[in-house]
Amino acid sequence: MYLETDNRDQKNEIASVFRDVRAESGHTLLELMDTSPVLLVFLRHFGCSFCRQALDDVSQAHGALTERGIRPVFVHLGTPERAKPYFDYYSLSHVERISNPDGSFYRNAIFALPRVSLLRVVMQPAVFKGWLQGAMLKHGIGMMREDASQMPGVFFLRDRAIIRSFRHRTIADRPDYLRLVA
């Protein structure tokens, strides 16, 4: 679901939280956001077909995002070592990444991305439809080493505010990343 956000009251809260969140490069999220608009993509676990599909979708949109001056930044639940092969495979080894194994950043009040029961995650018609439409065949499925109950989300950040957000209703939801930053 795409949401426009009233950002007047967010800026101080965002600054205080984002100055403490470091990407694997060492830059804080606040520094990255002050340099350029950010497409912040929260992933599920790396064994998830839809997580891999999100990596592929952002990889495909990367050129258009770059032309618009937008920097993709990924938040993931794995360690940097676990994440690296997936980002390399999808030609995203150069993008900023934030490792958040405990999921605390996902659950921060700014984003409030929920955890849901694994049965609720998997037993939805949209998930089966997504798998049948090729997510599993194209991107595979793997071991659940990270938190499989954590829901993903995408946030377009500019001028220390959330401009638009997409909170997944199901793990199979597929945001239009370019529409989100339009």
Order of alpha helices (4+ residues) and beta strands (2+ residues): beta-alpha-alpha-beta-alpha-beta-alpha-beta-alpha-alpha-alpha-alpha-beta-beta-alpha
